[in-house]
Amino acid sequence: MAQIEYATSSYKTPMHHRILANMPIRASWVDESTGEKISVDGTTENIGETTALVNLEVLPPVGSRVRLRILEENKTIIDVPTQVIRVERDPSKPLAALSVAENLKKWKSTAMTAAQEWVTRHWQLNYDEEWVN
């Protein structure tokens, strides 16, 4: 029994790092039924090592290819192709989960760093003077 327990407890699925950051984004894709290019501004809910969860007013269909641009002061931080892996059609908070299709190394270094910097700025702006021990 100890061997079985050891074997199952030693197997762990890899933990993927996610950073909760509300960064401005622009998502664009081609509507398959009309052929029209759709471009929507939104925000990130979180940035992961290979994914992004984004809040968009118009949701792309699951499986579609979406061009994701993360912005900072109207400048593009990173522009990557993604694929929609899940959508949540909650009217109060419509979300799309996007999987980064290319440039994963650049995504990890650029997007994750930008998200961490956003969190640091947000924390400093909101808590530096209010923090009491």
PADO-790977 format. One record per residue (C-alpha): residue number from 1; x negated, y, z negated. Coordinates in steps of 0.5 Angstrom, whole numbers, plus 500, padded with zeros to 3 digits. Each point is the difference from the previous one (the first is absolute). Layout:
BEGIN
{atom NUM,{X,Y,Z}}
...
// end
This chain:
BEGIN
{atom 1,{500,500,500}}
{atom 2,{494,505,499}}
{atom 3,{498,499,507}}
{atom 4,{506,502,503}}
{atom 5,{501,506,495}}
{atom 6,{493,502,502}}
{atom 7,{501,499,507}}
{atom 8,{507,504,500}}
{atom 9,{497,506,496}}
{atom 10,{494,501,503}}
{atom 11,{504,501,507}}
{atom 12,{502,507,500}}
{atom 13,{503,504,506}}
{atom 14,{496,506,502}}
{atom 15,{502,506,497}}
{atom 16,{501,506,505}}
{atom 17,{498,507,497}}
{atom 18,{506,505,501}}
{atom 19,{500,507,498}}
{atom 20,{506,504,499}}
{atom 21,{500,506,504}}
{atom 22,{505,505,503}}
{atom 23,{496,502,506}}
{atom 24,{503,503,506}}
{atom 25,{500,496,507}}
{atom 26,{503,500,507}}
{atom 27,{502,493,503}}
{atom 28,{502,500,507}}
{atom 29,{502,494,504}}
{atom 30,{504,498,507}}
{atom 31,{507,498,499}}
{atom 32,{501,494,504}}
{atom 33,{507,501,502}}
{atom 34,{499,507,503}}
{atom 35,{493,501,501}}
{atom 36,{500,506,496}}
{atom 37,{494,502,496}}
{atom 38,{502,501,493}}
{atom 39,{496,504,495}}
{atom 40,{502,501,493}}
{atom 41,{496,503,494}}
{atom 42,{500,497,493}}
{atom 43,{496,499,494}}
{atom 44,{497,493,497}}
{atom 45,{502,497,494}}
{atom 46,{494,496,500}}
{atom 47,{493,498,504}}
{atom 48,{498,493,499}}
{atom 49,{493,497,503}}
{atom 50,{504,498,507}}
{atom 51,{507,503,499}}
{atom 52,{504,506,498}}
{atom 53,{507,501,498}}
{atom 54,{503,506,503}}
{atom 55,{506,504,499}}
{atom 56,{503,502,506}}
{atom 57,{507,503,502}}
{atom 58,{500,496,506}}
{atom 59,{498,493,500}}
{atom 60,{497,496,505}}
{atom 61,{502,493,502}}
{atom 62,{496,494,496}}
{atom 63,{495,498,505}}
{atom 64,{499,506,504}}
{atom 65,{493,503,501}}
{atom 66,{499,507,496}}
{atom 67,{495,505,501}}
{atom 68,{499,503,492}}
{atom 69,{496,506,499}}
{atom 70,{498,502,493}}
{atom 71,{500,508,499}}
{atom 72,{497,505,496}}
{atom 73,{502,507,501}}
{atom 74,{502,498,507}}
{atom 75,{493,497,502}}
{atom 76,{500,493,501}}
{atom 77,{496,496,495}}
{atom 78,{501,493,504}}
{atom 79,{504,498,506}}
{atom 80,{501,492,500}}
{atom 81,{505,495,504}}
{atom 82,{504,497,495}}
{atom 83,{506,494,501}}
{atom 84,{506,501,496}}
{atom 85,{501,494,495}}
{atom 86,{506,502,496}}
{atom 87,{505,505,499}}
{atom 88,{504,502,494}}
{atom 89,{507,504,503}}
{atom 90,{501,503,493}}
{atom 91,{504,507,502}}
{atom 92,{496,504,494}}
{atom 93,{493,497,502}}
{atom 94,{500,497,507}}
{atom 95,{493,496,500}}
{atom 96,{496,496,505}}
{atom 97,{494,496,498}}
{atom 98,{494,500,505}}
{atom 99,{495,496,502}}
{atom 100,{493,503,502}}
{atom 101,{499,496,507}}
{atom 102,{493,503,502}}
{atom 103,{494,504,496}}
{atom 104,{501,496,494}}
{atom 105,{493,502,497}}
{atom 106,{501,507,502}}
{atom 107,{507,500,497}}
{atom 108,{497,497,493}}
{atom 109,{495,506,500}}
{atom 110,{504,506,502}}
{atom 111,{507,499,498}}
{atom 112,{499,496,494}}
{atom 113,{495,506,498}}
{atom 114,{504,505,502}}
{atom 115,{506,497,496}}
{atom 116,{495,500,494}}
{atom 117,{498,507,501}}
{atom 118,{508,502,500}}
{atom 119,{501,496,494}}
{atom 120,{494,504,496}}
{atom 121,{503,507,503}}
{atom 122,{507,498,498}}
{atom 123,{498,498,493}}
{atom 124,{495,506,499}}
{atom 125,{506,505,502}}
{atom 126,{505,497,496}}
{atom 127,{497,497,494}}
{atom 128,{493,504,498}}
{atom 129,{503,506,496}}
{atom 130,{506,496,497}}
{atom 131,{496,494,498}}
{atom 132,{500,499,492}}
{atom 133,{497,494,496}}
// end
